[in-house]
Amino acid sequence: MIEVDFYETEKGKCPVADFLDSLNGDQAQKVAWVIELIQSIERPPGKFFKKLVNADNLWEIRVEYQGNIFRLLSFFDGGKLLVANHGFVKKTQKTPKKEIKVAEERKLDYFNRKGISK
């Protein structure tokens, strides 16, 4: 099973928590439900969780709610710890490169602070 955790900056800021705080209650509840689903079943459906192509081993948690599409970009630290590090509302068919870049930079920061080069 996968354990989901949220990335924190060196100063203790949590970008995913900030993103979730920006959503209304029902939206945040749906995101939380999808995270719980990913953590509770062996193989989460691709509808909710998939690996991004053309990205540095990033995965996305996918949530649709009342016509809105929310994404949490994430990476694995080891085999079972998934670190969600960037959330945004998706408005285009493809995941925007600028959103991928933010997630890749945070991933690099995470591992650099752990003393692991990735």
N, CA, C and O atoms as a GROMACS GRO file, in nm:
protein
  472
    1MET      N    1   0.084  -0.119   0.000
    1MET     CA    2   0.000   0.000   0.000
    1MET      C    3   0.088   0.125   0.000
    1MET      O    4   0.201   0.124   0.049
    2ILE      N    5   0.035   0.230  -0.055
    2ILE     CA    6   0.106   0.358  -0.066
    2ILE      C    7   0.069   0.447   0.052
    2ILE      O    8  -0.047   0.454   0.093
    3GLU      N    9   0.169   0.516   0.105
    3GLU     CA   10   0.145   0.618   0.207
    3GLU      C   11   0.167   0.754   0.141
    3GLU      O   12   0.270   0.774   0.076
    4VAL      N   13   0.074   0.845   0.155
    4VAL     CA   14   0.085   0.978   0.095
    4VAL      C   15   0.124   1.078   0.204
    4VAL      O   16   0.062   1.082   0.311
    5ASP      N   17   0.226   1.157   0.175
    5ASP     CA   18   0.270   1.264   0.264
    5ASP      C   19   0.282   1.391   0.180
    5ASP      O   20   0.287   1.384   0.057
    6PHE      N   21   0.285   1.506   0.246
    6PHE     CA   22   0.297   1.633   0.175
    6PHE      C   23   0.437   1.691   0.194
    6PHE      O   24   0.492   1.690   0.304
    7TYR      N   25   0.493   1.741   0.085
    7TYR     CA   26   0.622   1.807   0.085
    7TYR      C   27   0.615   1.937   0.166
    7TYR      O   28   0.515   2.009   0.162
    8GLU      N   29   0.722   1.964   0.238
    8GLU     CA   30   0.736   2.092   0.308
    8GLU      C   31   0.866   2.158   0.265
    8GLU      O   32   0.967   2.090   0.246
    9THR      N   33   0.862   2.290   0.248
    9THR     CA   34   0.983   2.364   0.213
    9THR      C   35   1.077   2.366   0.334
    9THR      O   36   1.040   2.324   0.443
   10GLU      N   37   1.196   2.415   0.312
   10GLU     CA   38   1.293   2.425   0.420
   10GLU      C   39   1.242   2.514   0.534
   10GLU      O   40   1.278   2.494   0.650
   11LYS      N   41   1.157   2.610   0.500
   11LYS     CA   42   1.100   2.700   0.600
   11LYS      C   43   0.970   2.648   0.661
   11LYS      O   44   0.905   2.718   0.739
   12GLY      N   45   0.932   2.525   0.626
   12GLY     CA   46   0.814   2.463   0.685
   12GLY      C   47   0.683   2.491   0.615
   12GLY      O   48   0.577   2.455   0.666
   13LYS      N   49   0.688   2.555   0.499
   13LYS     CA   50   0.566   2.581   0.423
   13LYS      C   51   0.524   2.455   0.348
   13LYS      O   52   0.608   2.380   0.298
   14CYS      N   53   0.393   2.431   0.341
   14CYS     CA   54   0.340   2.312   0.275
   14CYS      C   55   0.253   2.355   0.157
   14CYS      O   56   0.135   2.386   0.175
   15PRO      N   57   0.310   2.357   0.035
   15PRO     CA   58   0.234   2.406  -0.081
   15PRO      C   59   0.105   2.329  -0.110
   15PRO      O   60   0.007   2.389  -0.154
   16VAL      N   61   0.103   2.198  -0.088
   16VAL     CA   62  -0.018   2.120  -0.115
   16VAL      C   63  -0.127   2.155  -0.014
   16VAL      O   64  -0.244   2.167  -0.051
   17ALA      N   65  -0.090   2.170   0.112
   17ALA     CA   66  -0.190   2.210   0.213
   17ALA      C   67  -0.246   2.348   0.179
   17ALA      O   68  -0.366   2.371   0.194
   18ASP      N   69  -0.159   2.440   0.134
   18ASP     CA   70  -0.206   2.573   0.093
   18ASP      C   71  -0.304   2.561  -0.024
   18ASP      O   72  -0.406   2.630  -0.028
   19PHE      N   73  -0.272   2.474  -0.121
   19PHE     CA   74  -0.361   2.454  -0.235
   19PHE      C   75  -0.496   2.399  -0.188
   19PHE      O   76  -0.601   2.447  -0.230
   20LEU      N   77  -0.493   2.299  -0.101
   20LEU     CA   78  -0.618   2.241  -0.051
   20LEU      C   79  -0.700   2.343   0.027
   20LEU      O   80  -0.822   2.342   0.021
   21ASP      N   81  -0.632   2.431   0.100
   21ASP     CA   82  -0.702   2.536   0.174
   21ASP      C   83  -0.771   2.635   0.080
   21ASP      O   84  -0.867   2.701   0.119
   22SER      N   85  -0.722   2.645  -0.045
   22SER     CA   86  -0.782   2.737  -0.141
   22SER      C   87  -0.911   2.681  -0.203
   22SER      O   88  -0.987   2.755  -0.267
   23LEU      N   89  -0.936   2.551  -0.185
   23LEU     CA   90  -1.054   2.488  -0.242
   23LEU      C   91  -1.172   2.504  -0.147
   23LEU      O   92  -1.155   2.526  -0.027
   24ASN      N   93  -1.294   2.492  -0.202
   24ASN     CA   94  -1.410   2.495  -0.112
   24ASN      C   95  -1.420   2.360  -0.042
   24ASN      O   96  -1.349   2.266  -0.078
   25GLY      N   97  -1.506   2.349   0.055
   25GLY     CA   98  -1.515   2.229   0.138
   25GLY      C   99  -1.542   2.103   0.060
   25GLY      O  100  -1.478   2.000   0.086
   26ASP      N  101  -1.636   2.107  -0.034
   26ASP     CA  102  -1.670   1.988  -0.112
   26ASP      C  103  -1.553   1.945  -0.202
   26ASP      O  104  -1.526   1.826  -0.217
   27GLN      N  105  -1.486   2.043  -0.261
   27GLN     CA  106  -1.370   2.012  -0.347
   27GLN      C  107  -1.259   1.946  -0.266
   27GLN      O  108  -1.204   1.844  -0.306
   28ALA      N  109  -1.227   2.006  -0.152
   28ALA     CA  110  -1.121   1.952  -0.067
   28ALA      C  111  -1.158   1.812  -0.018
   28ALA      O  112  -1.072   1.725  -0.006
   29GLN      N  113  -1.286   1.791   0.011
   29GLN     CA  114  -1.332   1.660   0.058
   29GLN      C  115  -1.314   1.555  -0.051
   29GLN      O  116  -1.276   1.441  -0.022
   30LYS      N  117  -1.341   1.591  -0.175
   30LYS     CA  118  -1.323   1.496  -0.286
   30LYS      C  119  -1.175   1.463  -0.304
   30LYS      O  120  -1.140   1.347  -0.326
   31VAL      N  121  -1.087   1.563  -0.294
   31VAL     CA  122  -0.943   1.538  -0.304
   31VAL      C  123  -0.899   1.444  -0.192
   31VAL      O  124  -0.825   1.349  -0.216
   32ALA      N  125  -0.945   1.470  -0.070
   32ALA     CA  126  -0.910   1.384   0.044
   32ALA      C  127  -0.959   1.241   0.021
   32ALA      O  128  -0.889   1.146   0.055
   33TRP      N  129  -1.078   1.226  -0.036
   33TRP     CA  130  -1.133   1.093  -0.065
   33TRP      C  131  -1.043   1.019  -0.163
   33TRP      O  132  -1.016   0.900  -0.145
   34VAL      N  133  -0.997   1.088  -0.268
   34VAL     CA  134  -0.910   1.024  -0.368
   34VAL      C  135  -0.776   0.985  -0.304
   34VAL      O  136  -0.724   0.878  -0.333
   35ILE      N  137  -0.721   1.071  -0.219
   35ILE     CA  138  -0.595   1.037  -0.151
   35ILE      C  139  -0.615   0.912  -0.064
   35ILE      O  140  -0.530   0.823  -0.063
   36GLU      N  141  -0.726   0.906   0.008
   36GLU     CA  142  -0.755   0.788   0.091
   36GLU      C  143  -0.770   0.663   0.005
   36GLU      O  144  -0.723   0.555   0.043
   37LEU      N  145  -0.833   0.677  -0.110
   37LEU     CA  146  -0.849   0.564  -0.202
   37LEU      C  147  -0.712   0.513  -0.246
   37LEU      O  148  -0.687   0.392  -0.245
   38ILE      N  149  -0.624   0.604  -0.286
   38ILE     CA  150  -0.490   0.566  -0.331
   38ILE      C  151  -0.414   0.493  -0.220
   38ILE      O  152  -0.338   0.400  -0.247
   39GLN      N  153  -0.435   0.536  -0.097
   39GLN     CA  154  -0.365   0.474   0.015
   39GLN      C  155  -0.425   0.339   0.056
   39GLN      O  156  -0.358   0.258   0.120
   40SER      N  157  -0.550   0.314   0.018
   40SER     CA  158  -0.618   0.196   0.072
   40SER      C  159  -0.627   0.077  -0.023
   40SER      O  160  -0.659  -0.033   0.021
   41ILE      N  161  -0.598   0.096  -0.151
   41ILE     CA  162  -0.607  -0.017  -0.242
   41ILE      C  163  -0.471  -0.044  -0.307
   41ILE      O  164  -0.391   0.048  -0.327
   42GLU      N  165  -0.447  -0.169  -0.339
   42GLU     CA  166  -0.317  -0.212  -0.390
   42GLU      C  167  -0.281  -0.145  -0.523
   42GLU      O  168  -0.167  -0.101  -0.542
   43ARG      N  169  -0.376  -0.138  -0.615
   43ARG     CA  170  -0.351  -0.079  -0.747
   43ARG      C  171  -0.456   0.027  -0.775
   43ARG      O  172  -0.564  -0.004  -0.826
   44PRO      N  173  -0.425   0.152  -0.742
   44PRO     CA  174  -0.524   0.258  -0.767
   44PRO      C  175  -0.554   0.270  -0.916
   44PRO      O  176  -0.463   0.260  -0.999
   45PRO      N  177  -0.679   0.292  -0.953
   45PRO     CA  178  -0.716   0.307  -1.094
   45PRO      C  179  -0.647   0.427  -1.158
   45PRO      O  180  -0.625   0.530  -1.094
   46GLY      N  181  -0.612   0.412  -1.286
   46GLY     CA  182  -0.548   0.520  -1.361
   46GLY      C  183  -0.633   0.647  -1.367
   46GLY      O  184  -0.580   0.756  -1.389
   47LYS      N  185  -0.761   0.633  -1.348
   47LYS     CA  186  -0.848   0.750  -1.344
   47LYS      C  187  -0.807   0.845  -1.232
   47LYS      O  188  -0.827   0.966  -1.243
   48PHE      N  189  -0.751   0.790  -1.125
   48PHE     CA  190  -0.715   0.870  -1.008
   48PHE      C  191  -0.565   0.888  -0.988
   48PHE      O  192  -0.523   0.980  -0.919
   49PHE      N  193  -0.484   0.800  -1.047
   49PHE     CA  194  -0.341   0.801  -1.017
   49PHE      C  195  -0.264   0.744  -1.135
   49PHE      O  196  -0.286   0.630  -1.175
   50LYS      N  197  -0.172   0.824  -1.190
   50LYS     CA  198  -0.092   0.774  -1.301
   50LYS      C  199   0.043   0.844  -1.308
   50LYS      O  200   0.060   0.955  -1.257
   51LYS      N  201   0.137   0.777  -1.373
   51LYS     CA  202   0.270   0.833  -1.392
   51LYS      C  203   0.265   0.929  -1.510
   51LYS      O  204   0.204   0.900  -1.613
   52LEU      N  205   0.331   1.044  -1.493
   52LEU     CA  206   0.338   1.141  -1.602
   52LEU      C  207   0.446   1.099  -1.701
   52LEU      O  208   0.550   1.047  -1.662
   53VAL      N  209   0.420   1.122  -1.828
   53VAL     CA  210   0.523   1.101  -1.930
   53VAL      C  211   0.600   1.231  -1.946
   53VAL      O  212   0.547   1.340  -1.920
   54ASN      N  213   0.722   1.220  -1.990
   54ASN     CA  214   0.809   1.338  -2.011
   54ASN      C  215   0.828   1.421  -1.884
   54ASN      O  216   0.835   1.544  -1.890
   55ALA      N  217   0.837   1.354  -1.772
   55ALA     CA  218   0.864   1.420  -1.644
   55ALA      C  219   0.959   1.329  -1.566
   55ALA      O  220   0.967   1.209  -1.592
   56ASP      N  221   1.029   1.387  -1.470
   56ASP     CA  222   1.130   1.314  -1.394
   56ASP      C  223   1.065   1.228  -1.285
   56ASP      O  224   1.065   1.265  -1.168
   57ASN      N  225   1.010   1.113  -1.326
   57ASN     CA  226   0.945   1.020  -1.232
   57ASN      C  227   0.841   1.087  -1.145
   57ASN      O  228   0.836   1.064  -1.024
   58LEU      N  229   0.758   1.170  -1.205
   58LEU     CA  230   0.649   1.234  -1.134
   58LEU      C  231   0.520   1.156  -1.158
   58LEU      O  232   0.499   1.099  -1.265
   59TRP      N  233   0.435   1.155  -1.058
   59TRP     CA  234   0.305   1.093  -1.064
   59TRP      C  235   0.201   1.199  -1.036
   59TRP      O  236   0.230   1.299  -0.970
   60GLU      N  237   0.081   1.178  -1.087
   60GLU     CA  238  -0.024   1.274  -1.056
   60GLU      C  239  -0.144   1.205  -0.994
   60GLU      O  240  -0.190   1.099  -1.038
   61ILE      N  241  -0.193   1.269  -0.888
   61ILE     CA  242  -0.320   1.232  -0.828
   61ILE      C  243  -0.424   1.316  -0.900
   61ILE      O  244  -0.415   1.438  -0.902
   62ARG      N  245  -0.522   1.250  -0.959
   62ARG     CA  246  -0.618   1.315  -1.047
   62ARG      C  247  -0.756   1.318  -0.982
   62ARG      O  248  -0.809   1.215  -0.941
   63VAL      N  249  -0.813   1.437  -0.973
   63VAL     CA  250  -0.944   1.452  -0.910
   63VAL      C  251  -1.033   1.538  -0.999
   63VAL      O  252  -0.994   1.649  -1.037
   64GLU      N  253  -1.150   1.488  -1.033
   64GLU     CA  254  -1.249   1.567  -1.106
   64GLU      C  255  -1.368   1.588  -1.015
   64GLU      O  256  -1.416   1.494  -0.951
   65TYR      N  257  -1.416   1.712  -1.011
   65TYR     CA  258  -1.532   1.741  -0.928
   65TYR      C  259  -1.609   1.858  -0.988
   65TYR      O  260  -1.556   1.968  -1.001
   66GLN      N  261  -1.732   1.834  -1.026
   66GLN     CA  262  -1.823   1.934  -1.082
   66GLN      C  263  -1.757   2.018  -1.190
   66GLN      O  264  -1.761   2.141  -1.186
   67GLY      N  265  -1.696   1.951  -1.286
   67GLY     CA  266  -1.636   2.019  -1.400
   67GLY      C  267  -1.498   2.075  -1.375
   67GLY      O  268  -1.434   2.125  -1.468
   68ASN      N  269  -1.450   2.069  -1.252
   68ASN     CA  270  -1.314   2.114  -1.222
   68ASN      C  271  -1.221   1.994  -1.218
   68ASN      O  272  -1.260   1.884  -1.177
   69ILE      N  273  -1.098   2.016  -1.261
   69ILE     CA  274  -0.998   1.910  -1.262
   69ILE      C  275  -0.882   1.954  -1.175
   69ILE      O  276  -0.815   2.053  -1.205
   70PHE      N  277  -0.858   1.880  -1.067
   70PHE     CA  278  -0.750   1.912  -0.974
   70PHE      C  279  -0.640   1.809  -0.988
   70PHE      O  280  -0.667   1.690  -1.008
   71ARG      N  281  -0.517   1.855  -0.978
   71ARG     CA  282  -0.402   1.764  -0.987
   71ARG      C  283  -0.308   1.792  -0.870
   71ARG      O  284  -0.281   1.906  -0.834
   72LEU      N  285  -0.257   1.683  -0.814
   72LEU     CA  286  -0.149   1.691  -0.716
   72LEU      C  287  -0.032   1.615  -0.777
   72LEU      O  288  -0.039   1.494  -0.795
   73LEU      N  289   0.076   1.687  -0.808
   73LEU     CA  290   0.194   1.622  -0.861
   73LEU      C  291   0.275   1.568  -0.745
   73LEU      O  292   0.286   1.632  -0.641
   74SER      N  293   0.333   1.450  -0.766
   74SER     CA  294   0.394   1.376  -0.657
   74SER      C  295   0.514   1.296  -0.707
   74SER      O  296   0.534   1.282  -0.828
   75PHE      N  297   0.591   1.243  -0.613
   75PHE     CA  298   0.703   1.155  -0.646
   75PHE      C  299   0.717   1.053  -0.533
   75PHE      O  300   0.670   1.074  -0.422
   76PHE      N  301   0.783   0.943  -0.565
   76PHE     CA  302   0.805   0.840  -0.465
   76PHE      C  303   0.940   0.860  -0.396
   76PHE      O  304   1.040   0.892  -0.460
   77ASP      N  305   0.940   0.841  -0.265
   77ASP     CA  306   1.062   0.834  -0.185
   77ASP      C  307   1.066   0.691  -0.134
   77ASP      O  308   1.005   0.659  -0.032
   78GLY      N  309   1.138   0.608  -0.204
   78GLY     CA  310   1.135   0.465  -0.175
   78GLY      C  311   1.019   0.402  -0.249
   78GLY      O  312   0.965   0.462  -0.343
   79GLY      N  313   0.981   0.284  -0.209
   79GLY     CA  314   0.878   0.212  -0.282
   79GLY      C  315   0.735   0.244  -0.245
   79GLY      O  316   0.644   0.225  -0.326
   80LYS      N  317   0.712   0.293  -0.124
   80LYS     CA  318   0.575   0.308  -0.077
   80LYS      C  319   0.538   0.449  -0.031
   80LYS      O  320   0.419   0.477  -0.011
   81LEU      N  321   0.635   0.539  -0.014
   81LEU     CA  322   0.604   0.675   0.031
   81LEU      C  323   0.590   0.766  -0.090
   81LEU      O  324   0.686   0.789  -0.164
   82LEU      N  325   0.469   0.818  -0.110
   82LEU     CA  326   0.441   0.911  -0.218
   82LEU      C  327   0.435   1.051  -0.157
   82LEU      O  328   0.356   1.077  -0.066
   83VAL      N  329   0.518   1.142  -0.208
   83VAL     CA  330   0.525   1.278  -0.156
   83VAL      C  331   0.455   1.371  -0.256
   83VAL      O  332   0.506   1.394  -0.365
   84ALA      N  333   0.340   1.423  -0.216
   84ALA     CA  334   0.267   1.519  -0.300
   84ALA      C  335   0.332   1.655  -0.277
   84ALA      O  336   0.345   1.700  -0.164
   85ASN      N  337   0.372   1.721  -0.387
   85ASN     CA  338   0.447   1.845  -0.369
   85ASN      C  339   0.392   1.966  -0.443
   85ASN      O  340   0.442   2.077  -0.424
   86HIS      N  341   0.291   1.948  -0.527
   86HIS     CA  342   0.238   2.062  -0.602
   86HIS      C  343   0.094   2.035  -0.643
   86HIS      O  344   0.064   1.930  -0.699
   87GLY      N  345   0.005   2.130  -0.615
   87GLY     CA  346  -0.134   2.118  -0.654
   87GLY      C  347  -0.176   2.233  -0.742
   87GLY      O  348  -0.132   2.346  -0.724
   88PHE      N  349  -0.263   2.203  -0.837
   88PHE     CA  350  -0.313   2.309  -0.926
   88PHE      C  351  -0.443   2.264  -0.991
   88PHE      O  352  -0.477   2.145  -0.990
   89VAL      N  353  -0.515   2.360  -1.048
   89VAL     CA  354  -0.635   2.332  -1.124
   89VAL      C  355  -0.592   2.318  -1.269
   89VAL      O  356  -0.531   2.409  -1.326
   90LYS      N  357  -0.624   2.206  -1.328
   90LYS     CA  358  -0.583   2.179  -1.466
   90LYS      C  359  -0.688   2.236  -1.561
   90LYS      O  360  -0.807   2.207  -1.549
   91LYS      N  361  -0.641   2.318  -1.655
   91LYS     CA  362  -0.733   2.383  -1.749
   91LYS      C  363  -0.705   2.347  -1.894
   91LYS      O  364  -0.778   2.390  -1.984
   92THR      N  365  -0.599   2.268  -1.917
   92THR     CA  366  -0.563   2.229  -2.053
   92THR      C  367  -0.556   2.076  -2.061
   92THR      O  368  -0.552   2.008  -1.959
   93GLN      N  369  -0.554   2.024  -2.183
   93GLN     CA  370  -0.549   1.880  -2.203
   93GLN      C  371  -0.419   1.821  -2.147
   93GLN      O  372  -0.421   1.720  -2.077
   94LYS      N  373  -0.306   1.885  -2.178
   94LYS     CA  374  -0.177   1.837  -2.130
   94LYS      C  375  -0.141   1.908  -2.000
   94LYS      O  376  -0.183   2.022  -1.977
   95THR      N  377  -0.064   1.841  -1.916
   95THR     CA  378  -0.015   1.904  -1.794
   95THR      C  379   0.086   2.012  -1.834
   95THR      O  380   0.185   1.981  -1.899
   96PRO      N  381   0.062   2.139  -1.794
   96PRO     CA  382   0.152   2.247  -1.834
   96PRO      C  383   0.295   2.225  -1.785
   96PRO      O  384   0.318   2.181  -1.673
   97LYS      N  385   0.391   2.256  -1.873
   97LYS     CA  386   0.532   2.238  -1.840
   97LYS      C  387   0.572   2.317  -1.716
   97LYS      O  388   0.656   2.272  -1.639
   98LYS      N  389   0.513   2.436  -1.697
   98LYS     CA  390   0.551   2.516  -1.580
   98LYS      C  391   0.510   2.446  -1.451
   98LYS      O  392   0.579   2.458  -1.349
   99GLU      N  393   0.399   2.372  -1.452
   99GLU     CA  394   0.355   2.298  -1.334
   99GLU      C  395   0.450   2.180  -1.307
   99GLU      O  396   0.485   2.152  -1.193
  100ILE      N  397   0.490   2.113  -1.414
  100ILE     CA  398   0.586   2.003  -1.401
  100ILE      C  399   0.719   2.055  -1.347
  100ILE      O  400   0.781   1.991  -1.262
  101LYS      N  401   0.762   2.170  -1.397
  101LYS     CA  402   0.890   2.227  -1.353
  101LYS      C  403   0.888   2.258  -1.203
  101LYS      O  404   0.985   2.230  -1.133
  102VAL      N  405   0.778   2.314  -1.154
  102VAL     CA  406   0.766   2.342  -1.010
  102VAL      C  407   0.780   2.212  -0.930
  102VAL      O  408   0.854   2.207  -0.831
  103ALA      N  409   0.710   2.108  -0.974
  103ALA     CA  410   0.715   1.979  -0.902
  103ALA      C  411   0.854   1.918  -0.908
  103ALA      O  412   0.901   1.861  -0.809
  104GLU      N  413   0.922   1.929  -1.021
  104GLU     CA  414   1.057   1.873  -1.033
  104GLU      C  415   1.155   1.949  -0.944
  104GLU      O  416   1.242   1.888  -0.882
  105GLU      N  417   1.141   2.082  -0.935
  105GLU     CA  418   1.228   2.160  -0.848
  105GLU      C  419   1.207   2.125  -0.702
  105GLU      O  420   1.303   2.115  -0.626
  106ARG      N  421   1.082   2.106  -0.662
  106ARG     CA  422   1.054   2.069  -0.523
  106ARG      C  423   1.104   1.928  -0.492
  106ARG      O  424   1.152   1.901  -0.382
  107LYS      N  425   1.093   1.839  -0.589
  107LYS     CA  426   1.146   1.704  -0.572
  107LYS      C  427   1.297   1.710  -0.549
  107LYS      O  428   1.349   1.645  -0.459
  108LEU      N  429   1.367   1.787  -0.631
  108LEU     CA  430   1.511   1.802  -0.617
  108LEU      C  431   1.547   1.860  -0.480
  108LEU      O  432   1.640   1.813  -0.415
  109ASP      N  433   1.473   1.963  -0.437
  109ASP     CA  434   1.496   2.022  -0.306
  109ASP      C  435   1.477   1.918  -0.195
  109ASP      O  436   1.558   1.910  -0.103
  110TYR      N  437   1.371   1.840  -0.204
  110TYR     CA  438   1.340   1.738  -0.104
  110TYR      C  439   1.457   1.641  -0.088
  110TYR      O  440   1.503   1.617   0.024
  111PHE      N  441   1.505   1.587  -0.199
  111PHE     CA  442   1.613   1.489  -0.191
  111PHE      C  443   1.746   1.553  -0.154
  111PHE      O  444   1.827   1.492  -0.084
  112ASN      N  445   1.770   1.675  -0.200
  112ASN     CA  446   1.894   1.745  -0.161
  112ASN      C  447   1.899   1.765  -0.011
  112ASN      O  448   2.004   1.746   0.051
  113ARG      N  449   1.787   1.803   0.049
  113ARG     CA  450   1.785   1.824   0.194
  113ARG      C  451   1.796   1.693   0.270
  113ARG      O  452   1.839   1.693   0.386
  114LYS      N  453   1.759   1.582   0.208
  114LYS     CA  454   1.776   1.450   0.270
  114LYS      C  455   1.918   1.397   0.247
  114LYS      O  456   1.956   1.295   0.303
  115GLY      N  457   1.996   1.469   0.164
  115GLY     CA  458   2.131   1.424   0.133
  115GLY      C  459   2.136   1.313   0.030
  115GLY      O  460   2.232   1.236   0.024
  116ILE      N  461   2.032   1.307  -0.052
  116ILE     CA  462   2.023   1.205  -0.158
  116ILE      C  463   2.014   1.277  -0.292
  116ILE      O  464   1.927   1.362  -0.311
  117SER      N  465   2.104   1.243  -0.382
  117SER     CA  466   2.095   1.306  -0.515
  117SER      C  467   2.008   1.218  -0.604
  117SER      O  468   2.024   1.096  -0.609
  118LYS      N  469   1.916   1.284  -0.675
  118LYS     CA  470   1.824   1.212  -0.766
  118LYS      C  471   1.835   1.270  -0.904
  118LYS      O  472   1.766   1.225  -0.996
   0.00000   0.00000   0.00000
